[in-house]
Amino acid sequence: MSQLYFNQTNNQFNGTTRGWTGQNTGGIKQFQFKMSPITLGITLFAGISFLITIITYYPYFFS
């Protein structure tokens, strides 16, 4: 599961518990994106692939 999913789930749980019982179960935290080595590698791979695709097919669209 992604970090965004867990953060959203925890925030929903904390908000629901606070609304129904009035208990303070923890604050709602702002989502912060953390760059892991895997995420960085996937992002670089996608970016480089997109760049190579644009360079390869540029003459096809603009000639």
C-alpha positions, 0 to 999 in steps of 0.5 A, a space after each residue: 500500500 502507498 504512504 498516501 493511502 495509509 496517511 488518508 486512512 489514519 486521518 479518517 480514523 482519527 477524524 471519525 473517532 474524534 467526531 463520535 467520542 470526542 477523544 483526541 486520538 492524534 492530530 490529522 497530519 499533512 501528507 508529505 511525499 518522501 522520495 525513496 530510491 525506488 520512486 526516484 528510479 521509476 521517475 527517472 526511467 519514465 522521464 528518460 523513456 518519455 524523452 527518448 520517445 519524443 526525440 525518436 518520433 519528432 520527425 514523424 509529427 513535425 516534418 
